[in-house]
Amino acid sequence: MSKSCKGLAMELVKCLSESDCVKVEKRSYRECVGEKSPCIPSECVGLRETYFNCKRGQVDMRARIRGNKGY
């Protein structure tokens, strides 16, 4: 279960590495993922929300029994 969100995390990092926040502004991934700025593409924002929901599902007892909803 701990690795069920790994694919989303890798896609989020890949998406952020191609964004202006990391390329042009030379900021860290952690800084870019934590804010809502126009330099982050909407695909990255969607991946971020999906990743956070996946991580939240690991803590939720109902989801821990059933497993995370597919990726």
All heavy atoms as a GROMACS GRO file, in nm:
protein
  553
    1MET      N    1   0.082  -0.120   0.000
    1MET     CA    2   0.000   0.000   0.000
    1MET      C    3   0.087   0.126   0.000
    1MET      O    4   0.048   0.225  -0.054
    1MET     CB    5  -0.091  -0.005   0.122
    1MET     CG    6  -0.175   0.116   0.139
    1MET     SD    7  -0.343   0.077   0.105
    1MET     CE    8  -0.419   0.225   0.158
    2SER      N    9   0.203   0.119   0.060
    2SER     CA   10   0.286   0.239   0.068
    2SER      C   11   0.336   0.283  -0.069
    2SER      O   12   0.370   0.399  -0.089
    2SER     CB   13   0.403   0.218   0.162
    2SER     OG   14   0.488   0.119   0.110
    3LYS      N   15   0.343   0.189  -0.163
    3LYS     CA   16   0.392   0.223  -0.297
    3LYS      C   17   0.280   0.248  -0.396
    3LYS      O   18   0.306   0.266  -0.514
    3LYS     CB   19   0.482   0.111  -0.348
    3LYS     CG   20   0.607   0.095  -0.265
    3LYS     CD   21   0.694  -0.014  -0.319
    3LYS     CE   22   0.817  -0.029  -0.233
    3LYS     NZ   23   0.905  -0.132  -0.282
    4SER      N   24   0.155   0.249  -0.350
    4SER     CA   25   0.045   0.264  -0.443
    4SER      C   26   0.037   0.404  -0.504
    4SER      O   27  -0.024   0.421  -0.608
    4SER     CB   28  -0.087   0.228  -0.375
    4SER     OG   29  -0.114   0.319  -0.271
    5CYS      N   30   0.097   0.502  -0.442
    5CYS     CA   31   0.095   0.639  -0.493
    5CYS      C   32   0.226   0.676  -0.563
    5CYS      O   33   0.243   0.790  -0.604
    5CYS     CB   34   0.070   0.738  -0.379
    5CYS     SG   35  -0.083   0.711  -0.290
    6LYS      N   36   0.316   0.581  -0.575
    6LYS     CA   37   0.448   0.611  -0.630
    6LYS      C   38   0.441   0.657  -0.776
    6LYS      O   39   0.513   0.748  -0.816
    6LYS     CB   40   0.538   0.489  -0.618
    6LYS     CG   41   0.680   0.517  -0.655
    6LYS     CD   42   0.769   0.398  -0.628
    6LYS     CE   43   0.912   0.435  -0.661
    6LYS     NZ   44   1.003   0.327  -0.628
    7GLY      N   45   0.355   0.595  -0.855
    7GLY     CA   46   0.340   0.634  -0.996
    7GLY      C   47   0.291   0.777  -1.011
    7GLY      O   48   0.339   0.852  -1.096
    8LEU      N   49   0.196   0.815  -0.926
    8LEU     CA   50   0.147   0.953  -0.928
    8LEU      C   51   0.256   1.050  -0.887
    8LEU      O   52   0.267   1.159  -0.945
    8LEU     CB   53   0.027   0.968  -0.833
    8LEU     CG   54  -0.105   0.918  -0.885
    8LEU    CD1   55  -0.209   0.920  -0.774
    8LEU    CD2   56  -0.152   1.001  -1.002
    9ALA      N   57   0.336   1.013  -0.789
    9ALA     CA   58   0.443   1.101  -0.744
    9ALA      C   59   0.545   1.123  -0.855
    9ALA      O   60   0.590   1.236  -0.878
    9ALA     CB   61   0.511   1.042  -0.621
   10MET      N   62   0.578   1.018  -0.927
   10MET     CA   63   0.674   1.030  -1.037
   10MET      C   64   0.619   1.116  -1.150
   10MET      O   65   0.691   1.198  -1.207
   10MET     CB   66   0.712   0.892  -1.092
   10MET     CG   67   0.794   0.811  -0.997
   10MET     SD   68   0.951   0.893  -0.968
   10MET     CE   69   0.972   0.861  -0.796
   11GLU      N   70   0.492   1.100  -1.181
   11GLU     CA   71   0.431   1.184  -1.286
   11GLU      C   72   0.423   1.329  -1.243
   11GLU      O   73   0.442   1.419  -1.325
   11GLU     CB   74   0.292   1.131  -1.321
   11GLU     CG   75   0.295   1.007  -1.405
   11GLU     CD   76   0.160   0.974  -1.462
   11GLU    OE1   77   0.080   1.066  -1.487
   11GLU    OE2   78   0.135   0.854  -1.481
   12LEU      N   79   0.396   1.354  -1.115
   12LEU     CA   80   0.391   1.491  -1.064
   12LEU      C   81   0.528   1.556  -1.073
   12LEU      O   82   0.540   1.671  -1.117
   12LEU     CB   83   0.339   1.492  -0.921
   12LEU     CG   84   0.328   1.627  -0.853
   12LEU    CD1   85   0.233   1.719  -0.930
   12LEU    CD2   86   0.281   1.610  -0.710
   13VAL      N   87   0.632   1.484  -1.036
   13VAL     CA   88   0.768   1.538  -1.044
   13VAL      C   89   0.805   1.566  -1.190
   13VAL      O   90   0.864   1.669  -1.222
   13VAL     CB   91   0.869   1.442  -0.978
   13VAL    CG1   92   1.011   1.479  -1.012
   13VAL    CG2   93   0.848   1.439  -0.828
   14LYS      N   94   0.769   1.474  -1.278
   14LYS     CA   95   0.799   1.494  -1.421
   14LYS      C   96   0.726   1.615  -1.476
   14LYS      O   97   0.784   1.695  -1.550
   14LYS     CB   98   0.758   1.368  -1.498
   14LYS     CG   99   0.798   1.370  -1.644
   14LYS     CD  100   0.767   1.236  -1.707
   14LYS     CE  101   0.668   1.259  -1.818
   14LYS     NZ  102   0.626   1.140  -1.887
   15CYS      N  103   0.600   1.631  -1.437
   15CYS     CA  104   0.521   1.746  -1.484
   15CYS      C  105   0.579   1.877  -1.429
   15CYS      O  106   0.592   1.975  -1.502
   15CYS     CB  107   0.376   1.730  -1.440
   15CYS     SG  108   0.266   1.859  -1.499
   16LEU      N  109   0.617   1.877  -1.302
   16LEU     CA  110   0.673   1.998  -1.242
   16LEU      C  111   0.810   2.031  -1.300
   16LEU      O  112   0.846   2.148  -1.312
   16LEU     CB  113   0.683   1.984  -1.090
   16LEU     CG  114   0.553   1.996  -1.014
   16LEU    CD1  115   0.575   1.965  -0.868
   16LEU    CD2  116   0.492   2.134  -1.030
   17SER      N  117   0.887   1.929  -1.338
   17SER     CA  118   1.019   1.956  -1.393
   17SER      C  119   1.011   2.025  -1.529
   17SER      O  120   1.104   2.092  -1.571
   17SER     CB  121   1.100   1.828  -1.404
   17SER     OG  122   1.043   1.741  -1.498
   18GLU      N  123   0.899   2.008  -1.597
   18GLU     CA  124   0.879   2.073  -1.727
   18GLU      C  125   0.808   2.208  -1.715
   18GLU      O  126   0.788   2.276  -1.816
   18GLU     CB  127   0.798   1.980  -1.818
   18GLU     CG  128   0.870   1.851  -1.849
   18GLU     CD  129   0.783   1.750  -1.916
   18GLU    OE1  130   0.664   1.778  -1.940
   18GLU    OE2  131   0.834   1.640  -1.947
   19SER      N  132   0.770   2.248  -1.594
   19SER     CA  133   0.698   2.373  -1.575
   19SER      C  134   0.794   2.491  -1.563
   19SER      O  135   0.913   2.475  -1.538
   19SER     CB  136   0.609   2.366  -1.450
   19SER     OG  137   0.689   2.366  -1.335
   20ASP      N  138   0.741   2.611  -1.581
   20ASP     CA  139   0.821   2.733  -1.570
   20ASP      C  140   0.867   2.758  -1.427
   20ASP      O  141   0.969   2.823  -1.405
   20ASP     CB  142   0.741   2.854  -1.619
   20ASP     CG  143   0.722   2.853  -1.769
   20ASP    OD1  144   0.799   2.783  -1.838
   20ASP    OD2  145   0.631   2.923  -1.818
   21CYS      N  146   0.793   2.708  -1.330
   21CYS     CA  147   0.829   2.730  -1.191
   21CYS      C  148   0.967   2.672  -1.160
   21CYS      O  149   1.046   2.733  -1.091
   21CYS     CB  150   0.722   2.668  -1.100
   21CYS     SG  151   0.745   2.700  -0.925
   22VAL      N  152   0.996   2.555  -1.214
   22VAL     CA  153   1.125   2.490  -1.190
   22VAL      C  154   1.228   2.534  -1.292
   22VAL      O  155   1.342   2.563  -1.257
   22VAL     CB  156   1.109   2.336  -1.191
   22VAL    CG1  157   1.243   2.267  -1.181
   22VAL    CG2  158   1.018   2.292  -1.078
   23LYS      N  159   1.189   2.540  -1.419
   23LYS     CA  160   1.284   2.573  -1.525
   23LYS      C  161   1.329   2.718  -1.521
   23LYS      O  162   1.448   2.748  -1.520
   23LYS     CB  163   1.221   2.546  -1.662
   23LYS     CG  164   1.225   2.402  -1.705
   23LYS     CD  165   1.173   2.393  -1.846
   23LYS     CE  166   1.186   2.254  -1.901
   23LYS     NZ  167   1.133   2.242  -2.035
   24VAL      N  168   1.234   2.811  -1.523
   24VAL     CA  169   1.267   2.952  -1.536
   24VAL      C  170   1.300   3.016  -1.402
   24VAL      O  171   1.402   3.084  -1.388
   24VAL     CB  172   1.150   3.028  -1.604
   24VAL    CG1  173   1.178   3.176  -1.613
   24VAL    CG2  174   1.122   2.970  -1.741
   25GLU      N  175   1.214   2.992  -1.302
   25GLU     CA  176   1.233   3.058  -1.173
   25GLU      C  177   1.333   2.986  -1.082
   25GLU      O  178   1.367   3.036  -0.976
   25GLU     CB  179   1.097   3.069  -1.102
   25GLU     CG  180   0.999   3.156  -1.178
   25GLU     CD  181   0.864   3.161  -1.111
   25GLU    OE1  182   0.853   3.125  -0.992
   25GLU    OE2  183   0.769   3.204  -1.177
   26LYS      N  184   1.378   2.866  -1.124
   26LYS     CA  185   1.479   2.788  -1.051
   26LYS      C  186   1.440   2.763  -0.905
   26LYS      O  187   1.521   2.776  -0.814
   26LYS     CB  188   1.616   2.857  -1.054
   26LYS     CG  189   1.665   2.890  -1.192
   26LYS     CD  190   1.717   2.770  -1.261
   26LYS     CE  191   1.783   2.816  -1.391
   26LYS     NZ  192   1.788   2.716  -1.490
   27ARG      N  193   1.314   2.726  -0.884
   27ARG     CA  194   1.266   2.698  -0.749
   27ARG      C  195   1.260   2.548  -0.727
   27ARG      O  196   1.262   2.471  -0.821
   27ARG     CB  197   1.129   2.761  -0.731
   27ARG     CG  198   1.137   2.913  -0.743
   27ARG     CD  199   1.006   2.977  -0.751
   27ARG     NE  200   0.932   2.958  -0.628
   27ARG     CZ  201   0.810   3.000  -0.609
   27ARG    NH1  202   0.747   3.064  -0.704
   27ARG    NH2  203   0.748   2.978  -0.496
   28SER      N  204   1.253   2.507  -0.602
   28SER     CA  205   1.250   2.364  -0.572
   28SER      C  206   1.111   2.307  -0.602
   28SER      O  207   1.013   2.380  -0.612
   28SER     CB  208   1.286   2.338  -0.426
   28SER     OG  209   1.182   2.384  -0.342
   29TYR      N  210   1.103   2.175  -0.614
   29TYR     CA  211   0.976   2.110  -0.640
   29TYR      C  212   0.880   2.133  -0.525
   29TYR      O  213   0.761   2.154  -0.545
   29TYR     CB  214   0.996   1.959  -0.659
   29TYR     CG  215   1.072   1.925  -0.784
   29TYR    CD1  216   1.204   1.883  -0.778
   29TYR    CD2  217   1.012   1.934  -0.908
   29TYR    CE1  218   1.274   1.851  -0.892
   29TYR    CE2  219   1.081   1.901  -1.023
   29TYR     CZ  220   1.212   1.860  -1.014
   29TYR     OH  221   1.279   1.828  -1.128
   30ARG      N  222   0.931   2.130  -0.405
   30ARG     CA  223   0.847   2.149  -0.286
   30ARG      C  224   0.783   2.287  -0.285
   30ARG      O  225   0.667   2.303  -0.249
   30ARG     CB  226   0.930   2.128  -0.160
   30ARG     CG  227   0.849   2.124  -0.034
   30ARG     CD  228   0.936   2.089   0.082
   30ARG     NE  229   0.989   1.956   0.069
   30ARG     CZ  230   0.958   1.856   0.150
   30ARG    NH1  231   0.878   1.876   0.250
   30ARG    NH2  232   1.010   1.737   0.131
   31GLU      N  233   0.858   2.389  -0.323
   31GLU     CA  234   0.803   2.524  -0.329
   31GLU      C  235   0.697   2.536  -0.438
   31GLU      O  236   0.595   2.600  -0.420
   31GLU     CB  237   0.913   2.625  -0.355
   31GLU     CG  238   1.009   2.644  -0.240
   31GLU     CD  239   1.124   2.736  -0.275
   31GLU    OE1  240   1.133   2.780  -0.392
   31GLU    OE2  241   1.206   2.763  -0.186
   32CYS      N  242   0.723   2.472  -0.551
   32CYS     CA  243   0.630   2.483  -0.664
   32CYS      C  244   0.501   2.407  -0.640
   32CYS      O  245   0.394   2.450  -0.681
   32CYS     CB  246   0.696   2.432  -0.791
   32CYS     SG  247   0.830   2.538  -0.849
   33VAL      N  248   0.509   2.292  -0.575
   33VAL     CA  249   0.390   2.212  -0.554
   33VAL      C  250   0.301   2.272  -0.445
   33VAL      O  251   0.180   2.252  -0.445
   33VAL     CB  252   0.425   2.065  -0.521
   33VAL    CG1  253   0.462   2.046  -0.376
   33VAL    CG2  254   0.313   1.973  -0.558
   34GLY      N  255   0.358   2.351  -0.357
   34GLY     CA  256   0.283   2.406  -0.245
   34GLY      C  257   0.204   2.532  -0.275
   34GLY      O  258   0.124   2.576  -0.194
   35GLU      N  259   0.221   2.588  -0.390
   35GLU     CA  260   0.152   2.715  -0.419
   35GLU      C  261   0.067   2.704  -0.544
   35GLU      O  262   0.082   2.611  -0.623
   35GLU     CB  263   0.253   2.827  -0.436
   35GLU     CG  264   0.337   2.816  -0.561
   35GLU     CD  265   0.432   2.932  -0.576
   35GLU    OE1  266   0.488   2.975  -0.476
   35GLU    OE2  267   0.446   2.978  -0.689
   36LYS      N  268  -0.022   2.798  -0.558
   36LYS     CA  269  -0.108   2.802  -0.676
   36LYS      C  270  -0.071   2.926  -0.757
   36LYS      O  271  -0.123   3.034  -0.737
   36LYS     CB  272  -0.255   2.809  -0.636
   36LYS     CG  273  -0.301   2.685  -0.564
   36LYS     CD  274  -0.446   2.692  -0.527
   36LYS     CE  275  -0.486   2.566  -0.455
   36LYS     NZ  276  -0.624   2.567  -0.413
   37SER      N  277   0.023   2.909  -0.846
   37SER     CA  278   0.066   3.021  -0.929
   37SER      C  279   0.032   2.992  -1.075
   37SER      O  280   0.017   2.875  -1.114
   37SER     CB  281   0.216   3.046  -0.912
   37SER     OG  282   0.289   2.940  -0.967
   38PRO      N  283   0.024   3.094  -1.157
   38PRO     CA  284  -0.011   3.072  -1.297
   38PRO      C  285   0.099   3.004  -1.378
   38PRO      O  286   0.073   2.958  -1.488
   38PRO     CB  287  -0.037   3.213  -1.350
   38PRO     CG  288   0.031   3.304  -1.256
   38PRO     CD  289   0.032   3.234  -1.123
   39CYS      N  290   0.219   2.993  -1.325
   39CYS     CA  291   0.328   2.929  -1.400
   39CYS      C  292   0.322   2.776  -1.390
   39CYS      O  293   0.400   2.708  -1.456
   39CYS     CB  294   0.463   2.981  -1.355
   39CYS     SG  295   0.506   2.942  -1.185
   40ILE      N  296   0.229   2.722  -1.311
   40ILE     CA  297   0.213   2.577  -1.300
   40ILE      C  298   0.097   2.535  -1.391
   40ILE      O  299  -0.013   2.587  -1.378
   40ILE     CB  300   0.185   2.535  -1.154
   40ILE    CG1  301   0.302   2.574  -1.066
   40ILE    CG2  302   0.159   2.386  -1.145
   40ILE    CD1  303   0.279   2.550  -0.920
   41PRO      N  304   0.120   2.444  -1.484
   41PRO     CA  305   0.014   2.401  -1.576
   41PRO      C  306  -0.101   2.332  -1.503
   41PRO      O  307  -0.084   2.278  -1.394
   41PRO     CB  308   0.083   2.303  -1.670
   41PRO     CG  309   0.228   2.318  -1.648
   41PRO     CD  310   0.248   2.379  -1.514
   42SER      N  311  -0.218   2.333  -1.565
   42SER     CA  312  -0.336   2.273  -1.502
   42SER      C  313  -0.321   2.122  -1.488
   42SER      O  314  -0.379   2.062  -1.398
   42SER     CB  315  -0.461   2.307  -1.583
   42SER     OG  316  -0.450   2.257  -1.714
   43GLU      N  317  -0.242   2.058  -1.576
   43GLU     CA  318  -0.220   1.914  -1.563
   43GLU      C  319  -0.148   1.884  -1.431
   43GLU      O  320  -0.178   1.785  -1.364
   43GLU     CB  321  -0.136   1.858  -1.678
   43GLU     CG  322  -0.194   1.881  -1.815
   43GLU     CD  323  -0.147   2.012  -1.876
   43GLU    OE1  324  -0.030   2.050  -1.858
   43GLU    OE2  325  -0.229   2.075  -1.943
   44CYS      N  326  -0.052   1.968  -1.396
   44CYS     CA  327   0.022   1.948  -1.272
   44CYS      C  328  -0.068   1.970  -1.151
   44CYS      O  329  -0.056   1.900  -1.050
   44CYS     CB  330   0.141   2.042  -1.264
   44CYS     SG  331   0.269   2.010  -1.387
   45VAL      N  332  -0.157   2.066  -1.161
   45VAL     CA  333  -0.250   2.092  -1.050
   45VAL      C  334  -0.342   1.972  -1.031
   45VAL      O  335  -0.367   1.927  -0.919
   45VAL     CB  336  -0.332   2.221  -1.076
   45VAL    CG1  337  -0.438   2.239  -0.970
   45VAL    CG2  338  -0.239   2.341  -1.080
   46GLY      N  339  -0.390   1.914  -1.140
   46GLY     CA  340  -0.474   1.795  -1.132
   46GLY      C  341  -0.398   1.676  -1.074
   46GLY      O  342  -0.452   1.602  -0.992
   47LEU      N  343  -0.274   1.658  -1.117
   47LEU     CA  344  -0.192   1.550  -1.062
   47LEU      C  345  -0.165   1.570  -0.913
   47LEU      O  346  -0.163   1.475  -0.836
   47LEU     CB  347  -0.059   1.541  -1.136
   47LEU     CG  348  -0.060   1.468  -1.269
   47LEU    CD1  349   0.074   1.486  -1.341
   47LEU    CD2  350  -0.089   1.321  -1.249
   48ARG      N  351  -0.145   1.696  -0.874
   48ARG     CA  352  -0.120   1.725  -0.733
   48ARG      C  353  -0.241   1.688  -0.648
   48ARG      O  354  -0.228   1.624  -0.544
   48ARG     CB  355  -0.087   1.874  -0.716
   48ARG     CG  356  -0.059   1.911  -0.571
   48ARG     CD  357  -0.034   2.057  -0.557
   48ARG     NE  358  -0.156   2.129  -0.590
   48ARG     CZ  359  -0.163   2.259  -0.607
   48ARG    NH1  360  -0.055   2.333  -0.598
   48ARG    NH2  361  -0.277   2.318  -0.634
   49GLU      N  362  -0.360   1.725  -0.693
   49GLU     CA  363  -0.481   1.693  -0.619
   49GLU      C  364  -0.501   1.542  -0.611
   49GLU      O  365  -0.536   1.488  -0.505
   49GLU     CB  366  -0.603   1.758  -0.684
   49GLU     CG  367  -0.601   1.910  -0.678
   49GLU     CD  368  -0.604   1.964  -0.537
   49GLU    OE1  369  -0.676   1.907  -0.452
   49GLU    OE2  370  -0.534   2.062  -0.510
   50THR      N  371  -0.478   1.472  -0.720
   50THR     CA  372  -0.493   1.327  -0.721
   50THR      C  373  -0.391   1.260  -0.630
   50THR      O  374  -0.424   1.166  -0.557
   50THR     CB  375  -0.477   1.273  -0.865
   50THR    OG1  376  -0.565   1.344  -0.952
   50THR    CG2  377  -0.508   1.126  -0.872
   51TYR      N  378  -0.269   1.310  -0.629
   51TYR     CA  379  -0.165   1.255  -0.542
   51TYR      C  380  -0.200   1.278  -0.395
   51TYR      O  381  -0.187   1.188  -0.313
   51TYR     CB  382  -0.030   1.317  -0.575
   51TYR     CG  383   0.081   1.271  -0.484
   51TYR    CD1  384   0.126   1.140  -0.489
   51TYR    CD2  385   0.140   1.358  -0.394
   51TYR    CE1  386   0.228   1.096  -0.405
   51TYR    CE2  387   0.240   1.317  -0.310
   51TYR     CZ  388   0.284   1.185  -0.316
   51TYR     OH  389   0.384   1.143  -0.232
   52PHE      N  390  -0.246   1.398  -0.362
   52PHE     CA  391  -0.281   1.426  -0.223
   52PHE      C  392  -0.399   1.340  -0.178
   52PHE      O  393  -0.402   1.292  -0.065
   52PHE     CB  394  -0.312   1.574  -0.202
   52PHE     CG  395  -0.191   1.661  -0.207
   52PHE    CD1  396  -0.204   1.796  -0.234
   52PHE    CD2  397  -0.064   1.612  -0.184
   52PHE    CE1  398  -0.093   1.879  -0.240
   52PHE    CE2  399   0.048   1.695  -0.189
   52PHE     CZ  400   0.033   1.828  -0.216
   53ASN      N  401  -0.495   1.317  -0.267
   53ASN     CA  402  -0.608   1.230  -0.232
   53ASN      C  403  -0.561   1.086  -0.214
   53ASN      O  404  -0.613   1.014  -0.129
   53ASN     CB  405  -0.717   1.237  -0.339
   53ASN     CG  406  -0.794   1.367  -0.333
   53ASN    OD1  407  -0.803   1.428  -0.227
   53ASN    ND2  408  -0.848   1.408  -0.444
   54CYS      N  409  -0.465   1.044  -0.293
   54CYS     CA  410  -0.410   0.910  -0.278
   54CYS      C  411  -0.340   0.896  -0.143
   54CYS      O  412  -0.359   0.796  -0.072
   54CYS     CB  413  -0.312   0.882  -0.392
   54CYS     SG  414  -0.239   0.717  -0.389
   55LYS      N  415  -0.260   0.994  -0.105
   55LYS     CA  416  -0.192   0.989   0.024
   55LYS      C  417  -0.292   0.996   0.139
   55LYS      O  418  -0.274   0.930   0.241
   55LYS     CB  419  -0.091   1.104   0.036
   55LYS     CG  420   0.026   1.094  -0.059
   55LYS     CD  421   0.102   0.966  -0.041
   55LYS     CE  422   0.203   0.979   0.069
   55LYS     NZ  423   0.288   0.859   0.080
   56ARG      N  424  -0.397   1.075   0.124
   56ARG     CA  425  -0.500   1.084   0.227
   56ARG      C  426  -0.571   0.949   0.242
   56ARG      O  427  -0.608   0.909   0.351
   56ARG     CB  428  -0.601   1.192   0.192
   56ARG     CG  429  -0.702   1.215   0.304
   56ARG     CD  430  -0.801   1.324   0.270
   56ARG     NE  431  -0.736   1.449   0.237
   56ARG     CZ  432  -0.759   1.518   0.126
   56ARG    NH1  433  -0.845   1.474   0.036
   56ARG    NH2  434  -0.697   1.631   0.102
   57GLY      N  435  -0.588   0.879   0.130
   57GLY     CA  436  -0.652   0.749   0.134
   57GLY      C  437  -0.571   0.645   0.210
   57GLY      O  438  -0.627   0.548   0.260
   58GLN      N  439  -0.443   0.664   0.220
   58GLN     CA  440  -0.360   0.572   0.297
   58GLN      C  441  -0.384   0.586   0.446
   58GLN      O  442  -0.361   0.492   0.522
   58GLN     CB  443  -0.212   0.594   0.266
   58GLN     CG  444  -0.175   0.550   0.128
   58GLN     CD  445  -0.028   0.573   0.098
   58GLN    OE1  446   0.039   0.651   0.165
   58GLN    NE2  447   0.022   0.506  -0.003
   59VAL      N  448  -0.430   0.702   0.488
   59VAL     CA  449  -0.454   0.726   0.630
   59VAL      C  450  -0.597   0.689   0.668
   59VAL      O  451  -0.622   0.643   0.779
   59VAL     CB  452  -0.425   0.874   0.665
   59VAL    CG1  453  -0.453   0.904   0.810
   59VAL    CG2  454  -0.282   0.909   0.630
   60ASP      N  455  -0.690   0.706   0.576
   60ASP     CA  456  -0.830   0.676   0.600
   60ASP      C  457  -0.847   0.525   0.620
   60ASP      O  458  -0.809   0.445   0.535
   60ASP     CB  459  -0.914   0.724   0.481
   60ASP     CG  460  -1.062   0.705   0.502
   60ASP    OD1  461  -1.104   0.695   0.619
   60ASP    OD2  462  -1.135   0.701   0.401
   61MET      N  463  -0.906   0.484   0.730
   61MET     CA  464  -0.919   0.342   0.763
   61MET      C  465  -1.004   0.266   0.661
   61MET      O  466  -0.976   0.152   0.630
   61MET     CB  467  -0.976   0.324   0.903
   61MET     CG  468  -0.876   0.358   1.009
   61MET     SD  469  -0.725   0.268   0.981
   61MET     CE  470  -0.718   0.170   1.122
   62ARG      N  471  -1.110   0.329   0.611
   62ARG     CA  472  -1.193   0.261   0.512
   62ARG      C  473  -1.114   0.232   0.386
   62ARG      O  474  -1.124   0.125   0.328
   62ARG     CB  475  -1.316   0.344   0.479
   62ARG     CG  476  -1.413   0.352   0.595
   62ARG     CD  477  -1.529   0.438   0.556
   62ARG     NE  478  -1.480   0.572   0.533
   62ARG     CZ  479  -1.546   0.667   0.469
   62ARG    NH1  480  -1.665   0.642   0.420
   62ARG    NH2  481  -1.497   0.786   0.455
   63ALA      N  482  -1.034   0.329   0.344
   63ALA     CA  483  -0.954   0.309   0.224
   63ALA      C  484  -0.839   0.211   0.250
   63ALA      O  485  -0.797   0.141   0.159
   63ALA     CB  486  -0.899   0.442   0.175
   64ARG      N  487  -0.790   0.204   0.371
   64ARG     CA  488  -0.681   0.111   0.402
   64ARG      C  489  -0.730  -0.032   0.392
   64ARG      O  490  -0.656  -0.121   0.352
   64ARG     CB  491  -0.627   0.136   0.542
   64ARG     CG  492  -0.546   0.264   0.549
   64ARG     CD  493  -0.487   0.282   0.682
   64ARG     NE  494  -0.381   0.182   0.702
   64ARG     CZ  495  -0.313   0.171   0.814
   64ARG    NH1  496  -0.338   0.249   0.915
   64ARG    NH2  497  -0.219   0.081   0.823
   65ILE      N  498  -0.857  -0.055   0.426
   65ILE     CA  499  -0.911  -0.190   0.417
   65ILE      C  500  -0.937  -0.226   0.272
   65ILE      O  501  -0.903  -0.335   0.225
   65ILE     CB  502  -1.040  -0.202   0.501
   65ILE    CG1  503  -1.006  -0.189   0.648
   65ILE    CG2  504  -1.112  -0.333   0.472
   65ILE    CD1  505  -1.125  -0.173   0.739
   66ARG      N  506  -0.997  -0.134   0.196
   66ARG     CA  507  -1.035  -0.160   0.057
   66ARG      C  508  -0.921  -0.137  -0.038
   66ARG      O  509  -0.925  -0.184  -0.152
   66ARG     CB  510  -1.150  -0.068   0.018
   66ARG     CG  511  -1.278  -0.103   0.086
   66ARG     CD  512  -1.387  -0.016   0.029
   66ARG     NE  513  -1.460   0.041   0.140
   66ARG     CZ  514  -1.508   0.162   0.147
   66ARG    NH1  515  -1.494   0.243   0.045
   66ARG    NH2  516  -1.573   0.204   0.252
   67GLY      N  517  -0.824  -0.057  -0.001
   67GLY     CA  518  -0.716  -0.019  -0.091
   67GLY      C  519  -0.750   0.111  -0.161
   67GLY      O  520  -0.864   0.153  -0.167
   68ASN      N  521  -0.648   0.177  -0.212
   68ASN     CA  522  -0.670   0.303  -0.283
   68ASN      C  523  -0.746   0.278  -0.410
   68ASN      O  524  -0.730   0.173  -0.473
   68ASN     CB  525  -0.537   0.371  -0.317
   68ASN     CG  526  -0.483   0.448  -0.199
   68ASN    OD1  527  -0.557   0.493  -0.116
   68ASN    ND2  528  -0.352   0.461  -0.194
   69LYS      N  529  -0.826   0.374  -0.451
   69LYS     CA  530  -0.898   0.362  -0.576
   69LYS      C  531  -0.794   0.370  -0.688
   69LYS      O  532  -0.707   0.454  -0.685
   69LYS     CB  533  -1.000   0.473  -0.589
   69LYS     CG  534  -1.097   0.467  -0.475
   69LYS     CD  535  -1.234   0.491  -0.518
   69LYS     CE  536  -1.320   0.452  -0.402
   69LYS     NZ  537  -1.437   0.500  -0.380
   70GLY      N  538  -0.807   0.283  -0.782
   70GLY     CA  539  -0.708   0.258  -0.885
   70GLY      C  540  -0.635   0.377  -0.943
   70GLY      O  541  -0.682   0.487  -0.945
   71TYR      N  542  -0.519   0.346  -0.988
   71TYR     CA  543  -0.437   0.443  -1.058
   71TYR      C  544  -0.404   0.386  -1.192
   71TYR      O  545  -0.372   0.274  -1.210
   71TYR     CB  546  -0.310   0.474  -0.980
   71TYR     CG  547  -0.208   0.543  -1.064
   71TYR    CD1  548  -0.235   0.669  -1.113
   71TYR    CD2  549  -0.090   0.483  -1.099
   71TYR    CE1  550  -0.143   0.733  -1.192
   71TYR    CE2  551   0.001   0.545  -1.176
   71TYR     CZ  552  -0.026   0.672  -1.224
   71TYR     OH  553   0.065   0.735  -1.303
   0.00000   0.00000   0.00000
